Amino acid sequence: MGRPRKPIDPDLVEKLAAIACTDGEIAEFFGVNESTIKRRFAPLLKKGRAVGKISIKRKQFDAALAGSVPLLIWLGKQYLGQRDKVETENITHNDGPLVQVMPPTASSPATPPAS
């Protein structure tokens, strides 16, 4: 006969999973082994994590629809396949190798940093 089972509130397991707690964190909270949480509560962990992701998406959509331009851009890229347009120009010089020139962006300065 093994040890008696520790009481673990299934609703709390699901709620902790919904706020992105890891299996290890949930196990530590209840004072049990991580394998116990995985074995006994796998469906609730999966459901809780899905609920958490849905909540985050809902808040992102709400913020975007309230006028958050960065979120509108990000959601457009994620769900509508939108992308940034990058223009390039091909230049040849004295029959030398082909060089591709791209206009500078905020993340790539026009001149290289000094060494």
C-alpha positions as CSV (number, residue, x, y, z in Angstrom):
1,M,0.0,0.0,0.0
2,G,1.5,3.4,-1.1
3,R,1.4,6.8,0.5
4,P,-2.0,8.4,0.8
5,R,-2.8,10.9,-2.0
6,K,-2.3,14.6,-1.2
7,P,-5.5,16.6,-1.8
8,I,-5.0,18.7,-4.9
9,D,-7.8,21.0,-6.0
10,P,-8.4,20.3,-9.8
11,D,-10.0,23.7,-10.3
12,L,-6.9,25.4,-8.9
13,V,-4.6,23.2,-11.2
14,E,-6.6,24.4,-14.2
15,K,-6.4,28.1,-13.1
16,L,-2.7,27.9,-12.5
17,A,-2.2,26.4,-16.0
18,A,-4.3,29.2,-17.4
19,I,-1.9,31.8,-16.1
20,A,1.0,29.9,-17.7
21,C,2.4,28.2,-14.6
22,T,4.7,25.3,-15.6
23,D,3.9,21.7,-14.5
24,G,6.9,22.1,-12.1
25,E,5.6,25.3,-10.6
26,I,2.1,23.7,-10.1
27,A,3.7,20.6,-8.5
28,E,5.8,22.8,-6.2
29,F,2.7,24.8,-5.2
30,F,0.9,21.6,-4.1
31,G,4.1,20.0,-2.7
32,V,4.0,17.0,-5.0
33,N,6.2,15.5,-7.7
34,E,5.8,17.0,-11.2
35,S,5.0,13.6,-12.6
36,T,2.0,13.4,-10.2
37,I,0.6,16.6,-11.7
38,K,1.2,15.4,-15.3
39,R,-0.3,12.0,-14.7
40,R,-3.4,13.0,-12.7
41,F,-4.3,16.3,-14.4
42,A,-3.1,16.2,-18.0
43,P,-6.5,17.1,-19.5
44,L,-7.0,20.0,-17.0
45,L,-3.5,21.3,-17.8
46,K,-4.2,21.3,-21.5
47,K,-7.6,23.0,-21.0
48,G,-6.2,25.6,-18.6
49,R,-3.4,26.5,-21.0
50,A,-5.9,26.8,-23.9
51,V,-8.1,29.1,-21.8
52,G,-5.1,31.2,-20.9
53,K,-4.0,31.6,-24.5
54,I,-7.6,32.5,-25.5
55,S,-7.7,35.2,-22.8
56,I,-4.4,36.7,-24.0
57,K,-5.7,36.7,-27.6
58,R,-8.9,38.4,-26.5
59,K,-7.0,41.2,-24.8
60,Q,-4.7,41.6,-27.8
61,F,-7.7,41.9,-30.1
62,D,-9.4,44.3,-27.7
63,A,-6.3,46.5,-27.6
64,A,-5.9,46.4,-31.4
65,L,-9.5,47.3,-32.0
66,A,-9.1,50.2,-29.4
67,G,-6.4,51.6,-31.7
68,S,-3.1,50.0,-30.8
69,V,-1.2,50.3,-34.1
70,P,1.6,47.9,-33.1
71,L,-1.0,45.2,-32.3
72,L,-2.9,45.9,-35.5
73,I,0.3,45.4,-37.5
74,W,1.3,42.3,-35.6
75,L,-2.2,40.7,-35.8
76,G,-2.3,41.5,-39.5
77,K,1.0,39.7,-40.0
78,Q,-0.1,36.7,-37.9
79,Y,-3.6,36.2,-39.2
80,L,-3.8,37.9,-42.6
81,G,-0.4,37.0,-44.0
82,Q,0.6,40.7,-44.3
83,R,4.3,41.6,-44.3
84,D,6.6,44.5,-44.5
85,K,7.5,45.6,-48.1
86,V,11.2,45.6,-48.7
87,E,12.4,47.3,-51.8
88,T,15.7,46.4,-53.4
89,E,17.7,47.7,-56.3
90,N,20.3,45.7,-58.2
91,I,23.3,47.6,-59.4
92,T,26.2,46.5,-61.5
93,H,29.5,48.4,-61.7
94,N,31.9,48.1,-64.6
95,D,30.8,44.6,-65.4
96,G,31.8,43.6,-61.8
97,P,29.8,41.5,-59.4
98,L,26.1,42.2,-58.8
99,V,25.5,44.3,-55.7
100,Q,22.1,44.4,-53.9
101,V,21.3,47.8,-52.3
102,M,18.6,48.1,-49.7
103,P,17.4,51.4,-48.2
104,P,18.4,51.9,-44.5
105,T,15.9,51.0,-41.9
106,A,15.8,51.8,-38.2
107,S,17.5,48.5,-37.4
108,S,20.2,48.9,-40.0
109,P,21.8,52.3,-40.1
110,A,22.8,54.0,-43.4
111,T,26.5,53.9,-42.5
112,P,28.3,51.1,-40.7
113,P,29.4,51.8,-37.2
114,A,33.0,53.0,-36.7
115,S,35.4,50.2,-35.7
